[in-house]
Amino acid sequence: MRLDKFLKNNHIIKRRVMAQDAIKKGFILKNGNKTKPGAEIKNDDIIQINFSNRTLKIKVVNDKAEFIEEVIK
């Protein structure tokens, strides 16, 4: 599954276009590295989402999001 579609389907980001923009700007990292919106997501990948006031770390488990950590700044 694509990274942008994963974020939308799991209700982490409301719209797929918004997810694509955030990925392109570097606010969303896959396994600690910048990536592209079309990057394939596999089991055990770690997705880090940097919002303005918090950071979420999510583990991919069977195309579902499993929250690992939330850091509020």
PDB file with one MODEL, atoms N, CA, C and O in Angstrom:
MODEL        1
ATOM      1  N   MET A   1       0.843  -1.169   0.000  1.00  0.00           N
ATOM      2  CA  MET A   1       0.000   0.000   0.000  1.00  0.00           C
ATOM      3  C   MET A   1       0.892   1.237   0.000  1.00  0.00           C
ATOM      4  O   MET A   1       1.956   1.246   0.619  1.00  0.00           O
ATOM      5  N   ARG A   2       0.456   2.260  -0.688  1.00  0.00           N
ATOM      6  CA  ARG A   2       1.203   3.524  -0.738  1.00  0.00           C
ATOM      7  C   ARG A   2       1.144   4.234   0.615  1.00  0.00           C
ATOM      8  O   ARG A   2       0.174   4.088   1.359  1.00  0.00           O
ATOM      9  N   LEU A   3       2.171   4.988   0.919  1.00  0.00           N
ATOM     10  CA  LEU A   3       2.242   5.711   2.185  1.00  0.00           C
ATOM     11  C   LEU A   3       1.107   6.726   2.318  1.00  0.00           C
ATOM     12  O   LEU A   3       0.469   6.790   3.369  1.00  0.00           O
ATOM     13  N   ASP A   4       0.840   7.517   1.281  1.00  0.00           N
ATOM     14  CA  ASP A   4      -0.221   8.521   1.377  1.00  0.00           C
ATOM     15  C   ASP A   4      -1.595   7.875   1.557  1.00  0.00           C
ATOM     16  O   ASP A   4      -2.427   8.393   2.302  1.00  0.00           O
ATOM     17  N   LYS A   5      -1.835   6.776   0.897  1.00  0.00           N
ATOM     18  CA  LYS A   5      -3.113   6.065   1.030  1.00  0.00           C
ATOM     19  C   LYS A   5      -3.233   5.440   2.419  1.00  0.00           C
ATOM     20  O   LYS A   5      -4.321   5.420   2.994  1.00  0.00           O
ATOM     21  N   PHE A   6      -2.129   4.931   2.960  1.00  0.00           N
ATOM     22  CA  PHE A   6      -2.112   4.358   4.305  1.00  0.00           C
ATOM     23  C   PHE A   6      -2.517   5.405   5.342  1.00  0.00           C
ATOM     24  O   PHE A   6      -3.323   5.127   6.230  1.00  0.00           O
ATOM     25  N   LEU A   7      -1.958   6.606   5.227  1.00  0.00           N
ATOM     26  CA  LEU A   7      -2.265   7.669   6.183  1.00  0.00           C
ATOM     27  C   LEU A   7      -3.735   8.073   6.121  1.00  0.00           C
ATOM     28  O   LEU A   7      -4.346   8.338   7.156  1.00  0.00           O
ATOM     29  N   LYS A   8      -4.307   8.123   4.926  1.00  0.00           N
ATOM     30  CA  LYS A   8      -5.714   8.473   4.775  1.00  0.00           C
ATOM     31  C   LYS A   8      -6.619   7.350   5.271  1.00  0.00           C
ATOM     32  O   LYS A   8      -7.572   7.612   6.005  1.00  0.00           O
ATOM     33  N   ASN A   9      -6.346   6.116   4.888  1.00  0.00           N
ATOM     34  CA  ASN A   9      -7.200   4.985   5.272  1.00  0.00           C
ATOM     35  C   ASN A   9      -7.224   4.747   6.773  1.00  0.00           C
ATOM     36  O   ASN A   9      -8.218   4.250   7.302  1.00  0.00           O
ATOM     37  N   ASN A  10      -6.147   5.093   7.467  1.00  0.00           N
ATOM     38  CA  ASN A  10      -6.084   4.913   8.913  1.00  0.00           C
ATOM     39  C   ASN A  10      -6.489   6.174   9.675  1.00  0.00           C
ATOM     40  O   ASN A  10      -6.309   6.254  10.890  1.00  0.00           O
ATOM     41  N   HIS A  11      -7.034   7.154   8.962  1.00  0.00           N
ATOM     42  CA  HIS A  11      -7.564   8.391   9.552  1.00  0.00           C
ATOM     43  C   HIS A  11      -6.522   9.173  10.348  1.00  0.00           C
ATOM     44  O   HIS A  11      -6.841   9.800  11.358  1.00  0.00           O
ATOM     45  N   ILE A  12      -5.285   9.129   9.887  1.00  0.00           N
ATOM     46  CA  ILE A  12      -4.226   9.898  10.518  1.00  0.00           C
ATOM     47  C   ILE A  12      -4.191  11.299   9.908  1.00  0.00           C
ATOM     48  O   ILE A  12      -4.018  12.292  10.615  1.00  0.00           O
ATOM     49  N   ILE A  13      -4.357  11.360   8.602  1.00  0.00           N
ATOM     50  CA  ILE A  13      -4.475  12.633   7.888  1.00  0.00           C
ATOM     51  C   ILE A  13      -5.759  12.570   7.079  1.00  0.00           C
ATOM     52  O   ILE A  13      -6.064  11.554   6.455  1.00  0.00           O
ATOM     53  N   LYS A  14      -6.507  13.662   7.095  1.00  0.00           N
ATOM     54  CA  LYS A  14      -7.866  13.662   6.561  1.00  0.00           C
ATOM     55  C   LYS A  14      -7.952  13.432   5.056  1.00  0.00           C
ATOM     56  O   LYS A  14      -8.824  12.698   4.591  1.00  0.00           O
ATOM     57  N   ARG A  15      -7.058  14.049   4.295  1.00  0.00           N
ATOM     58  CA  ARG A  15      -7.116  13.940   2.836  1.00  0.00           C
ATOM     59  C   ARG A  15      -5.790  13.438   2.288  1.00  0.00           C
ATOM     60  O   ARG A  15      -4.720  13.722   2.826  1.00  0.00           O
ATOM     61  N   ARG A  16      -5.894  12.689   1.207  1.00  0.00           N
ATOM     62  CA  ARG A  16      -4.702  12.113   0.599  1.00  0.00           C
ATOM     63  C   ARG A  16      -3.779  13.192   0.035  1.00  0.00           C
ATOM     64  O   ARG A  16      -2.558  13.045   0.089  1.00  0.00           O
ATOM     65  N   VAL A  17      -4.341  14.264  -0.500  1.00  0.00           N
ATOM     66  CA  VAL A  17      -3.534  15.362  -1.042  1.00  0.00           C
ATOM     67  C   VAL A  17      -2.743  16.031   0.081  1.00  0.00           C
ATOM     68  O   VAL A  17      -1.589  16.415  -0.110  1.00  0.00           O
ATOM     69  N   MET A  18      -3.362  16.169   1.243  1.00  0.00           N
ATOM     70  CA  MET A  18      -2.659  16.758   2.389  1.00  0.00           C
ATOM     71  C   MET A  18      -1.514  15.837   2.828  1.00  0.00           C
ATOM     72  O   MET A  18      -0.440  16.311   3.198  1.00  0.00           O
ATOM     73  N   ALA A  19      -1.747  14.537   2.787  1.00  0.00           N
ATOM     74  CA  ALA A  19      -0.697  13.578   3.140  1.00  0.00           C
ATOM     75  C   ALA A  19       0.459  13.676   2.151  1.00  0.00           C
ATOM     76  O   ALA A  19       1.623  13.647   2.551  1.00  0.00           O
ATOM     77  N   GLN A  20       0.144  13.791   0.866  1.00  0.00           N
ATOM     78  CA  GLN A  20       1.192  13.912  -0.152  1.00  0.00           C
ATOM     79  C   GLN A  20       2.032  15.152   0.066  1.00  0.00           C
ATOM     80  O   GLN A  20       3.256  15.098  -0.045  1.00  0.00           O
ATOM     81  N   ASP A  21       1.391  16.277   0.377  1.00  0.00           N
ATOM     82  CA  ASP A  21       2.125  17.524   0.631  1.00  0.00           C
ATOM     83  C   ASP A  21       3.035  17.392   1.847  1.00  0.00           C
ATOM     84  O   ASP A  21       4.188  17.821   1.812  1.00  0.00           O
ATOM     85  N   ALA A  22       2.517  16.798   2.922  1.00  0.00           N
ATOM     86  CA  ALA A  22       3.306  16.639   4.145  1.00  0.00           C
ATOM     87  C   ALA A  22       4.518  15.735   3.907  1.00  0.00           C
ATOM     88  O   ALA A  22       5.599  15.985   4.439  1.00  0.00           O
ATOM     89  N   ILE A  23       4.334  14.691   3.110  1.00  0.00           N
ATOM     90  CA  ILE A  23       5.447  13.776   2.807  1.00  0.00           C
ATOM     91  C   ILE A  23       6.501  14.501   1.977  1.00  0.00           C
ATOM     92  O   ILE A  23       7.696  14.380   2.247  1.00  0.00           O
ATOM     93  N   LYS A  24       6.067  15.249   0.976  1.00  0.00           N
ATOM     94  CA  LYS A  24       6.999  15.975   0.108  1.00  0.00           C
ATOM     95  C   LYS A  24       7.791  17.025   0.886  1.00  0.00           C
ATOM     96  O   LYS A  24       8.958  17.271   0.581  1.00  0.00           O
ATOM     97  N   LYS A  25       7.163  17.649   1.894  1.00  0.00           N
ATOM     98  CA  LYS A  25       7.832  18.673   2.701  1.00  0.00           C
ATOM     99  C   LYS A  25       8.728  18.076   3.783  1.00  0.00           C
ATOM    100  O   LYS A  25       9.459  18.813   4.444  1.00  0.00           O
ATOM    101  N   GLY A  26       8.687  16.762   3.977  1.00  0.00           N
ATOM    102  CA  GLY A  26       9.570  16.107   4.938  1.00  0.00           C
ATOM    103  C   GLY A  26       9.015  16.011   6.342  1.00  0.00           C
ATOM    104  O   GLY A  26       9.764  15.721   7.275  1.00  0.00           O
ATOM    105  N   PHE A  27       7.716  16.246   6.524  1.00  0.00           N
ATOM    106  CA  PHE A  27       7.103  16.145   7.852  1.00  0.00           C
ATOM    107  C   PHE A  27       6.803  14.701   8.230  1.00  0.00           C
ATOM    108  O   PHE A  27       6.558  14.403   9.399  1.00  0.00           O
ATOM    109  N   ILE A  28       6.822  13.808   7.254  1.00  0.00           N
ATOM    110  CA  ILE A  28       6.529  12.399   7.495  1.00  0.00           C
ATOM    111  C   ILE A  28       7.732  11.577   7.038  1.00  0.00           C
ATOM    112  O   ILE A  28       8.184  11.685   5.898  1.00  0.00           O
ATOM    113  N   LEU A  29       8.234  10.758   7.952  1.00  0.00           N
ATOM    114  CA  LEU A  29       9.414   9.940   7.682  1.00  0.00           C
ATOM    115  C   LEU A  29       9.053   8.465   7.747  1.00  0.00           C
ATOM    116  O   LEU A  29       8.221   8.054   8.555  1.00  0.00           O
ATOM    117  N   LYS A  30       9.683   7.676   6.892  1.00  0.00           N
ATOM    118  CA  LYS A  30       9.506   6.223   6.910  1.00  0.00           C
ATOM    119  C   LYS A  30      10.823   5.617   7.357  1.00  0.00           C
ATOM    120  O   LYS A  30      11.846   5.785   6.692  1.00  0.00           O
ATOM    121  N   ASN A  31      10.805   4.923   8.467  1.00  0.00           N
ATOM    122  CA  ASN A  31      12.002   4.303   9.046  1.00  0.00           C
ATOM    123  C   ASN A  31      13.130   5.317   9.236  1.00  0.00           C
ATOM    124  O   ASN A  31      14.303   4.994   9.051  1.00  0.00           O
ATOM    125  N   GLY A  32      12.767   6.540   9.606  1.00  0.00           N
ATOM    126  CA  GLY A  32      13.745   7.578   9.906  1.00  0.00           C
ATOM    127  C   GLY A  32      14.286   8.329   8.706  1.00  0.00           C
ATOM    128  O   GLY A  32      15.162   9.180   8.861  1.00  0.00           O
ATOM    129  N   ASN A  33      13.788   8.038   7.511  1.00  0.00           N
ATOM    130  CA  ASN A  33      14.283   8.677   6.292  1.00  0.00           C
ATOM    131  C   ASN A  33      13.155   9.366   5.539  1.00  0.00           C
ATOM    132  O   ASN A  33      12.000   8.943   5.597  1.00  0.00           O
ATOM    133  N   LYS A  34      13.509  10.443   4.824  1.00  0.00           N
ATOM    134  CA  LYS A  34      12.522  11.087   3.956  1.00  0.00           C
ATOM    135  C   LYS A  34      12.147  10.107   2.852  1.00  0.00           C
ATOM    136  O   LYS A  34      12.947   9.255   2.466  1.00  0.00           O
ATOM    137  N   THR A  35      10.934  10.236   2.352  1.00  0.00           N
ATOM    138  CA  THR A  35      10.443   9.295   1.358  1.00  0.00           C
ATOM    139  C   THR A  35       9.509   9.994   0.384  1.00  0.00           C
ATOM    140  O   THR A  35       9.352  11.214   0.441  1.00  0.00           O
ATOM    141  N   LYS A  36       8.901   9.247  -0.493  1.00  0.00           N
ATOM    142  CA  LYS A  36       7.959   9.780  -1.476  1.00  0.00           C
ATOM    143  C   LYS A  36       6.548   9.317  -1.127  1.00  0.00           C
ATOM    144  O   LYS A  36       6.388   8.308  -0.441  1.00  0.00           O
ATOM    145  N   PRO A  37       5.519  10.039  -1.588  1.00  0.00           N
ATOM    146  CA  PRO A  37       4.136   9.636  -1.294  1.00  0.00           C
ATOM    147  C   PRO A  37       3.791   8.242  -1.803  1.00  0.00           C
ATOM    148  O   PRO A  37       2.949   7.570  -1.208  1.00  0.00           O
ATOM    149  N   GLY A  38       4.410   7.796  -2.873  1.00  0.00           N
ATOM    150  CA  GLY A  38       4.104   6.494  -3.445  1.00  0.00           C
ATOM    151  C   GLY A  38       4.944   5.355  -2.890  1.00  0.00           C
ATOM    152  O   GLY A  38       4.893   4.240  -3.411  1.00  0.00           O
ATOM    153  N   ALA A  39       5.711   5.618  -1.846  1.00  0.00           N
ATOM    154  CA  ALA A  39       6.558   4.570  -1.262  1.00  0.00           C
ATOM    155  C   ALA A  39       5.690   3.446  -0.709  1.00  0.00           C
ATOM    156  O   ALA A  39       4.665   3.692  -0.073  1.00  0.00           O
ATOM    157  N   GLU A  40       6.111   2.218  -0.956  1.00  0.00           N
ATOM    158  CA  GLU A  40       5.360   1.058  -0.473  1.00  0.00           C
ATOM    159  C   GLU A  40       5.581   0.870   1.025  1.00  0.00           C
ATOM    160  O   GLU A  40       6.701   0.963   1.526  1.00  0.00           O
ATOM    161  N   ILE A  41       4.484   0.604   1.720  1.00  0.00           N
ATOM    162  CA  ILE A  41       4.511   0.363   3.160  1.00  0.00           C
ATOM    163  C   ILE A  41       4.449  -1.137   3.392  1.00  0.00           C
ATOM    164  O   ILE A  41       3.632  -1.832   2.789  1.00  0.00           O
ATOM    165  N   LYS A  42       5.318  -1.634   4.271  1.00  0.00           N
ATOM    166  CA  LYS A  42       5.355  -3.052   4.603  1.00  0.00           C
ATOM    167  C   LYS A  42       5.165  -3.217   6.099  1.00  0.00           C
ATOM    168  O   LYS A  42       5.274  -2.254   6.857  1.00  0.00           O
ATOM    169  N   ASN A  43       4.881  -4.441   6.520  1.00  0.00           N
ATOM    170  CA  ASN A  43       4.768  -4.721   7.950  1.00  0.00           C
ATOM    171  C   ASN A  43       6.065  -4.351   8.662  1.00  0.00           C
ATOM    172  O   ASN A  43       7.157  -4.515   8.119  1.00  0.00           O
ATOM    173  N   ASP A  44       5.925  -3.856   9.874  1.00  0.00           N
ATOM    174  CA  ASP A  44       7.030  -3.467  10.755  1.00  0.00           C
ATOM    175  C   ASP A  44       7.740  -2.193  10.338  1.00  0.00           C
ATOM    176  O   ASP A  44       8.767  -1.859  10.929  1.00  0.00           O
ATOM    177  N   ASP A  45       7.240  -1.462   9.342  1.00  0.00           N
ATOM    178  CA  ASP A  45       7.789  -0.138   9.035  1.00  0.00           C
ATOM    179  C   ASP A  45       7.375   0.829  10.147  1.00  0.00           C
ATOM    180  O   ASP A  45       6.293   0.705  10.720  1.00  0.00           O
ATOM    181  N   ILE A  46       8.243   1.784  10.440  1.00  0.00           N
ATOM    182  CA  ILE A  46       7.951   2.810  11.440  1.00  0.00           C
ATOM    183  C   ILE A  46       7.735   4.125  10.697  1.00  0.00           C
ATOM    184  O   ILE A  46       8.602   4.576   9.948  1.00  0.00           O
ATOM    185  N   ILE A  47       6.576   4.730  10.909  1.00  0.00           N
ATOM    186  CA  ILE A  47       6.224   5.996  10.291  1.00  0.00           C
ATOM    187  C   ILE A  47       6.246   7.064  11.386  1.00  0.00           C
ATOM    188  O   ILE A  47       5.595   6.916  12.420  1.00  0.00           O
ATOM    189  N   GLN A  48       6.996   8.133  11.152  1.00  0.00           N
ATOM    190  CA  GLN A  48       7.064   9.252  12.102  1.00  0.00           C
ATOM    191  C   GLN A  48       6.407  10.454  11.457  1.00  0.00           C
ATOM    192  O   GLN A  48       6.768  10.859  10.353  1.00  0.00           O
ATOM    193  N   ILE A  49       5.430  11.025  12.164  1.00  0.00           N
ATOM    194  CA  ILE A  49       4.689  12.178  11.656  1.00  0.00           C
ATOM    195  C   ILE A  49       4.952  13.349  12.579  1.00  0.00           C
ATOM    196  O   ILE A  49       4.640  13.292  13.768  1.00  0.00           O
ATOM    197  N   ASN A  50       5.531  14.421  12.029  1.00  0.00           N
ATOM    198  CA  ASN A  50       5.872  15.608  12.807  1.00  0.00           C
ATOM    199  C   ASN A  50       4.829  16.690  12.556  1.00  0.00           C
ATOM    200  O   ASN A  50       4.877  17.390  11.544  1.00  0.00           O
ATOM    201  N   PHE A  51       3.886  16.819  13.485  1.00  0.00           N
ATOM    202  CA  PHE A  51       2.925  17.915  13.456  1.00  0.00           C
ATOM    203  C   PHE A  51       3.587  19.120  14.119  1.00  0.00           C
ATOM    204  O   PHE A  51       4.685  19.000  14.663  1.00  0.00           O
ATOM    205  N   SER A  52       2.937  20.265  14.079  1.00  0.00           N
ATOM    206  CA  SER A  52       3.543  21.463  14.653  1.00  0.00           C
ATOM    207  C   SER A  52       3.688  21.371  16.172  1.00  0.00           C
ATOM    208  O   SER A  52       4.628  21.936  16.731  1.00  0.00           O
ATOM    209  N   ASN A  53       2.783  20.676  16.845  1.00  0.00           N
ATOM    210  CA  ASN A  53       2.813  20.638  18.305  1.00  0.00           C
ATOM    211  C   ASN A  53       3.057  19.247  18.882  1.00  0.00           C
ATOM    212  O   ASN A  53       3.112  19.095  20.102  1.00  0.00           O
ATOM    213  N   ARG A  54       3.203  18.226  18.030  1.00  0.00           N
ATOM    214  CA  ARG A  54       3.441  16.878  18.535  1.00  0.00           C
ATOM    215  C   ARG A  54       4.066  16.003  17.453  1.00  0.00           C
ATOM    216  O   ARG A  54       4.047  16.329  16.266  1.00  0.00           O
ATOM    217  N   THR A  55       4.609  14.900  17.898  1.00  0.00           N
ATOM    218  CA  THR A  55       5.205  13.920  16.991  1.00  0.00           C
ATOM    219  C   THR A  55       4.588  12.564  17.284  1.00  0.00           C
ATOM    220  O   THR A  55       4.520  12.141  18.438  1.00  0.00           O
ATOM    221  N   LEU A  56       4.137  11.883  16.239  1.00  0.00           N
ATOM    222  CA  LEU A  56       3.572  10.545  16.376  1.00  0.00           C
ATOM    223  C   LEU A  56       4.511   9.531  15.749  1.00  0.00           C
ATOM    224  O   LEU A  56       5.080   9.776  14.685  1.00  0.00           O
ATOM    225  N   LYS A  57       4.672   8.398  16.407  1.00  0.00           N
ATOM    226  CA  LYS A  57       5.395   7.272  15.817  1.00  0.00           C
ATOM    227  C   LYS A  57       4.403   6.128  15.713  1.00  0.00           C
ATOM    228  O   LYS A  57       3.729   5.768  16.679  1.00  0.00           O
ATOM    229  N   ILE A  58       4.333   5.564  14.504  1.00  0.00           N
ATOM    230  CA  ILE A  58       3.357   4.527  14.212  1.00  0.00           C
ATOM    231  C   ILE A  58       4.082   3.333  13.613  1.00  0.00           C
ATOM    232  O   ILE A  58       4.986   3.490  12.792  1.00  0.00           O
ATOM    233  N   LYS A  59       3.680   2.142  14.028  1.00  0.00           N
ATOM    234  CA  LYS A  59       4.203   0.908  13.446  1.00  0.00           C
ATOM    235  C   LYS A  59       3.124   0.323  12.544  1.00  0.00           C
ATOM    236  O   LYS A  59       1.950   0.298  12.914  1.00  0.00           O
ATOM    237  N   VAL A  60       3.512  -0.142  11.374  1.00  0.00           N
ATOM    238  CA  VAL A  60       2.579  -0.736  10.423  1.00  0.00           C
ATOM    239  C   VAL A  60       2.426  -2.216  10.744  1.00  0.00           C
ATOM    240  O   VAL A  60       3.406  -2.959  10.781  1.00  0.00           O
ATOM    241  N   VAL A  61       1.177  -2.638  10.977  1.00  0.00           N
ATOM    242  CA  VAL A  61       0.872  -4.037  11.248  1.00  0.00           C
ATOM    243  C   VAL A  61      -0.322  -4.433  10.390  1.00  0.00           C
ATOM    244  O   VAL A  61      -1.445  -4.003  10.651  1.00  0.00           O
ATOM    245  N   ASN A  62      -0.088  -5.241   9.379  1.00  0.00           N
ATOM    246  CA  ASN A  62      -1.154  -5.716   8.479  1.00  0.00           C
ATOM    247  C   ASN A  62      -1.984  -4.570   7.912  1.00  0.00           C
ATOM    248  O   ASN A  62      -3.213  -4.603   7.971  1.00  0.00           O
ATOM    249  N   ASP A  63      -1.322  -3.564   7.368  1.00  0.00           N
ATOM    250  CA  ASP A  63      -1.963  -2.381   6.775  1.00  0.00           C
ATOM    251  C   ASP A  63      -2.803  -1.579   7.762  1.00  0.00           C
ATOM    252  O   ASP A  63      -3.673  -0.811   7.352  1.00  0.00           O
ATOM    253  N   LYS A  64      -2.555  -1.747   9.040  1.00  0.00           N
ATOM    254  CA  LYS A  64      -3.214  -0.956  10.087  1.00  0.00           C
ATOM    255  C   LYS A  64      -2.148  -0.221  10.877  1.00  0.00           C
ATOM    256  O   LYS A  64      -0.994  -0.648  10.931  1.00  0.00           O
ATOM    257  N   ALA A  65      -2.542   0.887  11.489  1.00  0.00           N
ATOM    258  CA  ALA A  65      -1.613   1.691  12.279  1.00  0.00           C
ATOM    259  C   ALA A  65      -1.660   1.268  13.742  1.00  0.00           C
ATOM    260  O   ALA A  65      -2.736   1.177  14.332  1.00  0.00           O
ATOM    261  N   GLU A  66      -0.508   1.013  14.317  1.00  0.00           N
ATOM    262  CA  GLU A  66      -0.385   0.699  15.736  1.00  0.00           C
ATOM    263  C   GLU A  66       0.483   1.791  16.362  1.00  0.00           C
ATOM    264  O   GLU A  66       1.678   1.878  16.076  1.00  0.00           O
ATOM    265  N   PHE A  67      -0.121   2.627  17.219  1.00  0.00           N
ATOM    266  CA  PHE A  67       0.601   3.758  17.789  1.00  0.00           C
ATOM    267  C   PHE A  67       1.670   3.271  18.754  1.00  0.00           C
ATOM    268  O   PHE A  67       1.415   2.444  19.629  1.00  0.00           O
ATOM    269  N   ILE A  68       2.863   3.799  18.573  1.00  0.00           N
ATOM    270  CA  ILE A  68       3.985   3.442  19.440  1.00  0.00           C
ATOM    271  C   ILE A  68       4.203   4.540  20.480  1.00  0.00           C
ATOM    272  O   ILE A  68       4.308   4.266  21.675  1.00  0.00           O
ATOM    273  N   GLU A  69       4.267   5.785  20.007  1.00  0.00           N
ATOM    274  CA  GLU A  69       4.654   6.879  20.886  1.00  0.00           C
ATOM    275  C   GLU A  69       4.076   8.192  20.381  1.00  0.00           C
ATOM    276  O   GLU A  69       3.972   8.416  19.175  1.00  0.00           O
ATOM    277  N   GLU A  70       3.702   9.055  21.315  1.00  0.00           N
ATOM    278  CA  GLU A  70       3.271  10.415  20.985  1.00  0.00           C
ATOM    279  C   GLU A  70       4.027  11.370  21.893  1.00  0.00           C
ATOM    280  O   GLU A  70       3.960  11.257  23.117  1.00  0.00           O
ATOM    281  N   VAL A  71       4.738  12.298  21.300  1.00  0.00           N
ATOM    282  CA  VAL A  71       5.519  13.274  22.055  1.00  0.00           C
ATOM    283  C   VAL A  71       4.907  14.639  21.821  1.00  0.00           C
ATOM    284  O   VAL A  71       4.844  15.106  20.684  1.00  0.00           O
ATOM    285  N   ILE A  72       4.452  15.285  22.889  1.00  0.00           N
ATOM    286  CA  ILE A  72       3.872  16.614  22.795  1.00  0.00           C
ATOM    287  C   ILE A  72       4.963  17.624  23.119  1.00  0.00           C
ATOM    288  O   ILE A  72       5.635  17.520  24.145  1.00  0.00           O
ATOM    289  N   LYS A  73       5.131  18.601  22.237  1.00  0.00           N
ATOM    290  CA  LYS A  73       6.206  19.592  22.384  1.00  0.00           C
ATOM    291  C   LYS A  73       5.758  20.765  23.193  1.00  0.00           C
ATOM    292  O   LYS A  73       6.534  21.694  23.417  1.00  0.00           O
TER     293      LYS A  73
ENDMDL
END
